Amino acid sequence: MSSDPWSDAENDLIVADYFAMLADDLAGRRYSKSAHRRALLPNLAARSEAAVEFKHQNISAVLKALGEDWIPGYK
């Protein structure tokens, strides 16, 4: 697993993925966080599922701190 910092391209991918899930969440559409995570992994530089989960949690924390909508399942 990679211990390198996340690249701009990786950050772009994970943020886009997060906002796709958030859009589904806000619209009341069902989605699978694990399916999103698994689909994202091949596009990342040897990141683990746990690393992706933690990064999604970080995105939630930033959005919550800014008073924006966030995915409550990522606390």
Secondary structure, DSSP 8 states (H G I E B T S, - for coil): ---S---HHHHHHHHHHHHHHHHHHHHT----HHHHHHHHGGGSSS--HHHHHHHHHHHHHHHHHTT----TT--
